Amino acid sequence: MVSISVQDWLANLTPDVRAVTRQLRAVARKNMPEAREYIYHDAIGYSVKDSPANRICYIAPQRKGYVNFGFFFGAGLPDPEKLLIGEGKRLRHVKVWSVAEAKNPALAKLIAATWKEAPERVAKVHTGMKKSKG
């Protein structure tokens, strides 16, 4: 597996998308200071441990000029501003079109909330996976 640094990966983005992605990364790092950060499936992934199997959220630039900030456990997050999009069992995301939107305090609260709940939620998923294999 070839590893690429976040900085090298960012360099490949268009200037507008790069600016939004950098701001989202700053907000993520501020609200999840102990999270592990890496490039995985052409996105910046954040996890509670070094393994991508422990991902809790991601930053994924899209071809149409916006950036998704995704939450693997977004369905259970408090979202009074109704930023989260999605109808799956767990996954939700926020479409971010500008640096100003990336600075939205409601998004920072979602990120902080997912970090707070992350260890418990990741553990539940892994426990469920072990039971289904058994």
N, C-alpha and C positions, 0 to 999 in steps of 0.2 A: 504494500500500500504506500503510495507516494503522499507525503505530507507537505502541505503548503502553509506558510505563515499567514496569519490574518492580514498583516500589512501587504503582503504580496497579492493576496486574494482581492483586497480592497482596490489595489491599483488597476485591476481589470474592469472595474465598474465605470459607468459613465459618470461625469462630474456631479450631476444632480443627484443621482441615486447614491453615489459615494458619500455625498454630504449628509443625506438622510440616514444612511447606514451608520456612518460615524457617530451621529448624534444618538441614534438608538443604542449603539454599542456603549456610549458614555452613560446613558441612562441605565442600561442593564448592569454595567459594572458598578455604578453607584449603589444600586438597589440589591445587588447580589455580589458583594465584594469577595466572597469566598468561592464563587462558582468557578468551575473549570470551563475554559473557553477554547474552542477549536473549530476548524473547518470540517464539515461533514456533509456530504451530499450537496455540495455547492451552496452551503449556508453556514452562518456562524451558529454553532450549537453551544448551549450552556447546560452543564450537568452538575450534580452534587458530588460525583466522583469522576475519575479519569475516563470511564467507559462511556461511549455514545449510548449504551443501553440504559444509562441513567439520565438521559436528557430530560429537561423540564421545559425548555423554551428554545427558540431559534429566531434568527434574523435572516430572511430570505428575499433578496431583491428579485423583482419580477420584470419581465420584458416590457410591460406596458408603462414602466416608469415609476412604479410605486414599490414599497418594501413591506413585506408581511412581517409582523412580529407575532410569532406563533407561540401558543401555550399548549403543551401536551396534556395538561390537566385544567384547561380553561373553562370547561363546562361547570366546574364547581366554584369558580372565583366570583366574589362579589363585584358586580359591574353596574353601579348606579348610573353611569354616564352612557351605558349601552354601546360601548366601543367594540365589544367582541362579536365576531361573525363566525357562523358555523352551526351545524346541526348534528354533528357526530356525537358519539357517546362521551368522548373526553376532549377532543381537540377543538380549539378555537383560535382565531387570529384577529389581528387588527391591521387594516390596510393603512399605511402611512405614506402620504403623498409629498410631505414637505418637512423641512427642519422644524418649523413652528409646530406642526402636528406631533413630531417626535418629542417635543418638549412638554407636551400635555401632562400636567400633574396626575390626571386620572390614569394615564398609561403607566406612569411610575408607580402608582399604587397597585396596579395589577401585577407588575413585575415583583414588587416587594411581597405581595400576598402569595404569589406562586413560589417564591423562594422560601417563605416561612413554612409553607405546607409541603415543600418538595420531599424531604426525607421520608415522611410518612406515606405520601402518595406513591413514590418510587418503590418503597418496600412492599406496598400492597400489590402493585403490578407484578413484581418479581415473585411474590408468594403465590399469586394466582397462576402465574406461568408454571411454577413448580408443580402445583396441584394438577393442572391440566396435562402435564407430561407423565404424571405418576400413574 
